[in-house]
Amino acid sequence: MSAILEFKGVRASYDGAVVLDDVSFTIEEGSTVGLVGRNGAGKTTALLSVYGVPQVTGEILLDGTPAGRRRHEPAARGVSLVPQGKRIFGNLTVEENILLGRASRRRGQWSVEAVYELFPNLGRGAKRPGTALSGGEQQMLAIARALLAEPKLLMLDEPTEGLAPVVIDELTAALREIRSRGTALLLVEQHIGMIRALADSFLALRKGKLAGSGPVADLASREVQEVIAL
Ligand SMILES: Nc1ncnc2c1ncn2[C@@H]1O[C@H](COP(=O)(O)OP(=O)(O)OP(=O)(O)O)[C@@H](O)[C@H]1O
């Protein structure tokens, strides 16, 4: 296996305030990793560090070479992000929102038809405005858009936020399908059930430091529970 994403001694700060400190981890091709931690632990910042949004020192490698500082570069190199809050464009249709993902297109398996197969509701609502969809459908739209860039690694920030349990189940099944097609997932989630259902391993952040990692079965240990308890 080879590493798609590697953090080596990463420190991230906003205007001098350090939010991540000496964080190192590796995401291997085809793996699913849950990133957990309390509110404010630095999970979103870890994802945004790949894009150089906070000030970053240390090394971030994509496929073994430095990530660089251009915002479009991760997508062009096989890493896509489904951001918290989804960022759907209400003045564009569902299909136009999806097609935005093609901007950084690499060769691969995800066509508009393929994402409609995965998310049939999006196909049925293709001509509706993006914001006419339910919260769950908007999350699916954000994932569909990210898939069009053909990621080797899909990073998702709190995809279950605000969704009903039945919709979370649907989303979990879709992510399982995406994973089974060889895409690695880095999943930031407060909903530990989803991480247990999908991830091979976890990383736990506490106050900006990596406080634990291991196979997903260890999420139940008391030590880890203390790190991630809300
Ligand atoms: N743009 C920013 N400018 C300054 N500080 C920020 C910025 N974004 C986040 N922070 C701070 O960085 C810290 C980590 O935030 P981050 O959003 O990465 O945490 P998180 O683990 O994702 O939490 P949550 O679950 O609440 O989203 C917090 O103290 C937050 O206030």
The ligand as an SDF file (V2000), in Angstrom:
LIG
                    3D

 31 33  0  0  0  0  0  0  0  0999 V2000
  -10.5280   30.9030   10.6790 N   0  0  0  0  0  0  0  0  0  0  0  0
  -10.1690   30.8070   11.9430 C   0  0  0  0  0  0  0  0  0  0  0  0
   -9.5420   31.8300   12.5780 N   0  0  0  0  0  0  0  0  0  0  0  0
   -9.1590   31.7280   13.8590 C   0  0  0  0  0  0  0  0  0  0  0  0
   -9.3640   30.6360   14.6460 N   0  0  0  0  0  0  0  0  0  0  0  0
   -9.9900   29.6000   14.0800 C   0  0  0  0  0  0  0  0  0  0  0  0
  -10.4260   29.6200   12.7120 C   0  0  0  0  0  0  0  0  0  0  0  0
  -11.0260   28.4350   12.4350 N   0  0  0  0  0  0  0  0  0  0  0  0
  -10.9610   27.7040   13.5780 C   0  0  0  0  0  0  0  0  0  0  0  0
  -10.3400   28.4040   14.5580 N   0  0  0  0  0  0  0  0  0  0  0  0
  -10.0800   27.9200   15.9230 C   0  0  0  0  0  0  0  0  0  0  0  0
   -9.2770   26.7390   15.8240 O   0  0  0  0  0  0  0  0  0  0  0  0
   -9.6680   25.7910   16.8030 C   0  0  0  0  0  0  0  0  0  0  0  0
   -9.9610   24.4710   16.1220 C   0  0  0  0  0  0  0  0  0  0  0  0
  -11.0950   24.6250   15.3010 O   0  0  0  0  0  0  0  0  0  0  0  0
  -11.5860   23.4860   14.3100 P   0  0  0  0  0  0  0  0  0  0  0  0
  -12.7630   24.0290   13.5740 O   0  0  0  0  0  0  0  0  0  0  0  0
  -10.4410   22.9780   13.5300 O   0  0  0  0  0  0  0  0  0  0  0  0
  -12.0310   22.3630   15.3360 O   0  0  0  0  0  0  0  0  0  0  0  0
  -12.9560   21.1000   15.1360 P   0  0  0  0  0  0  0  0  0  0  0  0
  -12.2970   19.9910   15.8880 O   0  0  0  0  0  0  0  0  0  0  0  0
  -13.2230   20.8820   13.6960 O   0  0  0  0  0  0  0  0  0  0  0  0
  -14.2560   21.5110   15.9070 O   0  0  0  0  0  0  0  0  0  0  0  0
  -15.8050   21.4810   15.4990 P   0  0  0  0  0  0  0  0  0  0  0  0
  -16.2380   20.1040   15.7710 O   0  0  0  0  0  0  0  0  0  0  0  0
  -16.3900   22.4760   16.4460 O   0  0  0  0  0  0  0  0  0  0  0  0
  -15.8950   21.8980   14.0590 O   0  0  0  0  0  0  0  0  0  0  0  0
  -10.8460   26.3780   17.5470 C   0  0  0  0  0  0  0  0  0  0  0  0
  -10.3600   26.9440   18.7360 O   0  0  0  0  0  0  0  0  0  0  0  0
  -11.3470   27.4570   16.6170 C   0  0  0  0  0  0  0  0  0  0  0  0
  -11.9190   28.5120   17.3340 O   0  0  0  0  0  0  0  0  0  0  0  0
  1  2  1  0
  2  3  1  0
  2  7  2  0
  3  4  2  0
  4  5  1  0
  5  6  2  0
  6  7  1  0
  6 10  1  0
  7  8  1  0
  8  9  2  0
  9 10  1  0
 10 11  1  0
 11 12  1  0
 11 30  1  0
 12 13  1  0
 13 14  1  0
 13 28  1  0
 14 15  1  0
 15 16  1  0
 16 17  2  0
 16 18  1  0
 16 19  1  0
 19 20  1  0
 20 21  2  0
 20 22  1  0
 20 23  1  0
 23 24  1  0
 24 25  2  0
 24 26  1  0
 24 27  1  0
 28 29  1  0
 28 30  1  0
 30 31  1  0
M  END
$$$$
